[in-house]
Structures are given as structure tokens and as C-alpha cells.
Amino acid sequence: MDAIDLLERHHRELEQQFSGLKEASSVSSEQFSAAADLLATHITIEEQHFYPAVRAHRTEDILLESLEEHLSLKRVLADLVALDTTDEKFGPKLHVLAEQLEHHHKEEEEHLFPKVKKLLDDGAREELGQTMQARMSELRQGEPRKLVLDQTDEAAPLA
């Protein structure tokens, strides 16, 4: 699958899950864990594979901003992972996370992805997508939401 198509599909899935969570009258820890794992997996494949593969002078500024947005997402996600879903702070933090997520996706889709389509041909995007899917499968074997707990001090480096 094309890397951009994969990420856009993932964006819609994340938005749907977090929108459903923030609108729910109550959220179970299992529901939140599934959404949090999906988000952590998405952030990881972007930072480890997509961003390094598309790094170029024409994308560096967008990528650095995206990494800072990831840091913000990780911080709120880490706060949520540490809270019980019944805590009074859980709902407001979840709402903030969902809003930040939508903003981040919009930025990537409007500014980064069009540049990447010019930088990488179809074959390169397909190969990158396969690599990203393989990493996603690996991450799903564990609890990727817990990875972000140690990633909240500073933005990930742009490899």
C-alpha cells in the first residue's frame, strides 16, 4: 500500500476512534487502550520510517513542526495512560488530544503529503508503505501506548 494512502487511512481511523471516545458517556479502559495503541503505533511509524524517508529541504520545516506536534500528542497521551478512565480529568484531556490529532492530520495532509507525492514516485511510496505496515504489525504485538511514557521530554530527532 502507498505510504500516504496508509497514513491517510490511519488518520481517518484515529479520528473516528477518538471522536467516538470523546462523545461517549463513559469510556472503558479497553476502549481507550485500543485507541491509544493505534495512536502510538501511528506516531512511531511516522517518526521511524515516514519522516526520515521524506526528509528533504522542501519538507524539513514541516517535519520539524510535525515532530513537535507529536511531542504534544505524546504528552497528553501519557497523561491519559496514567489516568483511570473514570477520573474527572480524563474526558477533558481526551477532548484536547482529539482536537490536537485532527489539527496534526490536517497539517500533514494539506502541506506535507502533496510535497511527498512530488518527492517520491509511486514505487518508492509503495515500498515505504510496506515497511510501515510491517512495523505496525510488530508494534501491535505489544502495548505501544506505553512507549510514549518515556518520550515526553523532547521531540524525536529528525533522523
N, C-alpha and C positions, 0 to 999 in steps of 0.2 A: 504494500500500500504506500502511496505517495506520503512523504513525511508531513506535508502541510495538510493534506486531507485527514491524516491520522490525528493531528493536533486539533484541527477544527472539529472533528467528530468528538474528540475528547472534551473540547470546550463546551459543546452542547450538552454532553452527558454530565459534566461537572455542574453547569448552570442549572440543569434540570434537578439534579440531586440536591444541591444546596438551596435552590428555590423552594423545593418541597419541604426541606427540613425547616427553613425559616418560617414557613407558613403553617407548619404542623402545630397542633395544640400541645403535643408533647413529643419528645424525641427519645427513642431508646438508645442505649449505648451502642447496640449493634448497628443501628441505622447510621449513627454518627461515625462509628469506626469504619464502616464501609465507604462512606463519602470521604472521610479523612485519608484513608488509604489510597483512594483514587486520586485525590489532590496531591498527596505526597509523591505518588508514582509519576504523575504528570510533571511536577516540578523537577523531579530527578531526571527524567528522560530529556527534558529541555536543557537542563544545566549540563548534563554529562554528554549528550550527543548532539542535539539540535543546534544549540548556540555555538559550540565550538566548530561545527561543520559549516555554519553560515557566517562565521566571523569574517568581516571584510571592512575596509574603511567606510564603505557606504552603509554598513549596519552596526558598527561598533557603538555609536551613541544610543541607538535603540536597545541594543543588547545590554549595555550597562544599566540603562533605566529598567529594563525587564528584570535584571538580577536584583536591583533594589526593591522592585515590586515583589519579587519572590521572597526577599528577606522579610518584608512586611507581612506577607501571607503566612510565612513560617512562624513568625512571632505570634500572630493571632491564633493560628492552628495549634501551636504549642500550648498556648493558654487554654484553649478548648480541650485539648487532650488531657490536661491536668484537672479539668473541672468535671464534676458529675453533671450529667445532662439535666438534672433537676435543679441545679444551682441557679439562682436568680440572675446571675451574670451570663449564663450560658446563651440564652436567647439573644441578648443584645450583641454579644461577641460574634455569634453565628451570623447575625444580620450584617455586621461590619465585614466579616470575611466574605460573605456572598457578594456584597457590593464591590469590594476590592477585586474579587475574582472577575466579575463582569467587566470592570474597567480594564483590567490587565488583558483580558481576551480581546476586547475591542481595540486596544492599542496594538497588539500583535497583528490582528487581522487587517487593520487599516494601514499600518505603517511598515511592519516587518515582513509579513508574508509576501506582499507584492514585490519587494526588493529581492527576496529569496527566490521567487519564481524567475527573476532575471539572472540571478547568480548561478543557480543550479539547474541543469537540464532535467528532463523527466526521469532519465535513468538514474541520475545521482540522487534525486529526491526519493525515488522508489527504493534504492539501496539503503538510504538513510532511514526510511520508514521501516524497513525490515529489521534493521539494527535496533531501532527504538522499540518495535513490537517485542523483540526478543528480550530486551531489558525489562520491559513491562511485565512480561511473563515471569521473569526471575523475581522481580520485586513483589509480585502478588503471592509468592510462596511464603512471605513473612508478614510483618506488620509495618509497612513503610511509614505510617504516620509517626512512628516512634523515632525515625531517623531525624526528623526535623527538630527534635528536642535539643540536639547538640549543634544546630545550625542557625542559631538566632543571634549570635554576636555581631556578625558582619555578613555582607552579601558574599555569595560564592564568587570566586575569581573567574574572570573570563579567560578560559584556557586558550 
